[in-house]
Amino acid sequence: MARKELEKAEKWAKEIWANADFALTLYNKGAAIEDIALVTNWGKKIVCRYIKMAQAFPEKDRTLTIPIDVYEVAAEYPNPQKAIKMAWEKNWLMSELKKNLERSHLPENPIQSPRKTPLEIALEIDDEGMTTARKLYAFLFPNDKKLSNYSKWTRKNIEQNVFTEEGTDFFPFVLQYDREISAFEAKQISRDYKLTSSFAKKLAMASRSPKGEQVRDYFIAIEQKVKAIANGEINPQLSNWILDSVDQFGTNMVPGTVKKLKKFAEEGVKN
């Protein structure tokens, strides 16, 4: 490859990696993929591809001797590091690596470490997307340490709830308990329910408690954010993240993109 062509390829690779690092940094700070796609005008698919690349290949695992499009395809493999090693050993180009991926019918590499929302953290939603009735009750009624109304609450809101279905929204189970407690106490505290994240959120919103009101305010704020995104607006926090990330990675990004991002962020701050 001629020197000018090599320099051009290296410059392009640096631009792509800068875009990828920019997208991942915003994502790690808490920006939604939709927000990143909006402010960059890259589109959701490209944003997802950039995030996967930056997650799969940190700066220490990159080399300009491997074409950037090979990294792009390798990032789609369930094991990107293994894929890039295979491409290097077989001297494969992007097209050959892509054909092997399609031919092998391998599962797509997901974006790593899906973040939980503040509400999901508060409700203690686990990695399987579930919480329990006891945890939800403790969140909604923190002053009822003895669970005095727990059984009544679960009966009304879970067992007798006509808008829910056992085995879909909730899953009953029995807890182990200390043998020294009374039979009455055991009956009160031993029954629990696994709740799906969606069902737990619905119960939280329907709760007539101060915490329930906070949850309703939370979802109203989310709706307002969605409306703002639909109208092409961004919030000040995201604006600051953009400006910080541009300062960090803008040197290798396309100047026109940097200028557009700064303008977008500055207008968002003013809003």
N, C-alpha and C positions, 0 to 999 in steps of 0.2 A: 504494500500500500504506500502511495506517495506520501511525502511528509505533510503536504497541505491537507490531504484527505484524512490522514491520521489525526492531525490537530483538530480538524472539523468534527471527527467522530468523538474525540475526547471531550471537546467543548459541549457537544450534544449530550454525552453521557453525564457530564457534570450538571447540566441543566435538569436532566431527568431526575437525577439523585437529589438535587436541591428541591425540586417539586415534591418528590416523595417524602423527604425529611420535613418539609414545610407541612404537608398534609398530615403526617403522623404526629407532629408536634401539636398541631391544633386539635387533632383527635384525642391525644393523651391529656390535653388540658381540659377536655370536656365538650368540645364542639361536635355537633352531630354531623354525620356524613353529608346530609342534605345542606347544612349550613356551609360546609367547605365547598361543596359543588356550586352553591349559589355565589359565593364571593369570588371564586376562581374562574367560574364559567367553564370548568373542565368536564362536568357531568359526573353523575354518581359512579358509573362504571370505572371511569378513569381514576377517580378519587380512591375507590376501593382497591384498584390495582396498585396505585402508588403506596397506599398504606400497607398492603401485603408485602410489597418490595422492601420498604424501609424496615418492617418488622422482621422479615426473613433474612435480610442481609444488612446488618449494622455496618457502620463505616469501616470497621476493622476487617470485615469479611468481603470487601469489594476490591476489585482490581479493574483497571481500565483496559487490560489485555483481553478481557472477556466482553464481547459486544453487549450493549445495554439491552437489546431486545431479547437476548438469551436469558438475562436476569429476569426480564418481565415475564417470560413464559415459565421459567423455573419457579417463580414465586407462586404460581398457580398449583404446583404439585403439593401433595400432602406433606412431603418432606423436601422443601426447597433446597436445603444444603446438599442432600443426596443427589438431587436432580442436576444441580450445577456441577457437581463433581463428575457425574455421568457424562454430561455434555462436554466437559473438558477432556475427559479420558477418551471419548469417542470422536472428539473433534467435530461435534455437531453444531450446526447453525440453528437459528431460531426455528426455521421451518421443520427441521428434523426433530427437534425437541417437542414441538407442538404436535406433530404427527404421532409421536410416541405417547404423548399424554392422551390424545383422542383415542388412539388404538387400544391403550391399556384400560380405558374406562375408569381411571382413578378418581376418587372423590376430590372435589374442589377444596383447596386450602382455605379454611375460613379465616376471617380477620381475628387475630388472637385477643384473648382476654376481653370479651364483651363486658362493657362497664354496666354497673347497676345504677339506676336512678337514685336520687336522694331518698325518695319514698320507699323504694325497694330495699335500701339499706336499713331504713327505720323499721320496716316490717320484717326484717331479717329473712328476706327471700334467699333461698340457697341456690347453688349452682344448677339445680334441676328445675328451677323456677317455682319452688314451693315454699310455703311457710306453714305454721301450725295455728290452730285456733287459740291455743294458750298464749302464743307470742303476740298474735293480733289483739287479743283481749288485754294483755298487759300493756300494749302500746296505746290502746284506746282509753283504758281506765287505769292509769298508773297508780292511783290512790287506793285501789281495791287490792291490796297485797294478799289478802286471804282468799281471793277468788269467790267471794260470797255470792255474787250473781252470775258466776261463770256458767253454771249448768242451765240456768234460765235463759241466759243470752244465747248459748249454743243451740238450745232447743228451738228458740224462736227464729234465730237468724240463719241456722244451718239445717237442722233436721226438718223444720216445718216451713222452710222457705220454698214457695211454689215456683220460684224462678231459678232454682238450682237443681242439680242432679248428682246423686251419689255415684262415685266411680268416674265422674267427669270433672266436677267442680271441687268435690271434697272426698276424702278417703278416711273413714273412721279407723282408729286403732286404740289399743289399751296400753297405758303406761305401766311400768313396774313401779311399785311403791314400797315403802318401809313397812314391814310386818307389824311394827309396834303401834301404828296408827289405827284408829277405830274403823270399823266397817263403814260407818257413815261417811267419815272423812275420805276413805278410800274410794267410795262411790262418787264423791264430789270431785276428786282430783284425778282419777285414773283414766278417764275417757278423754281422748283428744282427737283431733282431725287434721289431716294434711289438707292444706288449701292451695289451690292454684294461685299464682300471682294475680291473675285477673279477678278471680272471685274475692280474694282478700282485699283488693283495692275497691271493689264494689261495696263490700261490707264496711270498709273504712269510710267511704264517701257517704253511706247511708246512716252512719252512726250519729246519734244525737248527743254528742259530747264535744268538749273543746278541741280534742284531737281530730274529731271528724270534721269540724269546721276548718281546721288547718288543712286537712286533705282536700276539701272542696276548693279552698283558696288556691291550693297548689295546682289543681287541674285547670282552674280558670286561668291561672298564669300561663300554663302550658298552651292553652287554646289561644291566648293572646300572642304568644310567641309564634305559633303556627300561622296565625293571621299576619303577623309582621313579616314572616318569611315569604308568604304568598304575595305580599305587597312589595317585596324587594328590600325590606328593611333588616337591619341587624342590631343587636343590642350592644351597649357600650363595652361590656365585658369581652365579647367576641372581637370587637374592634381593637381592643388593647392587645388581645392574643395575636391578632393579625399583624399589628405593628411590631410587636416583639419578635415574631417569627420571621418577618421580612428582614428585620435588622440582623437576624442570625443567619439566614440562608439566602438573602437577596443578592449577594455578590455573584452567585453562579446562576441565578434565575434570569429569564429574558427581561431586559429593561422595561419593555412595554408592560409585561405582566406585573412587575414590581410597582410601576407607576399606577396601574389600574387598582391594585390591591390597596395601596396607600390612600388613594382617592376614596375608594369604597369605605375603608376603615375610618377615615377622617370624617366623612359624611355621616357614617353611622354614629360616631361619637357625638356629633352635633345634634343628631336626632335624639 
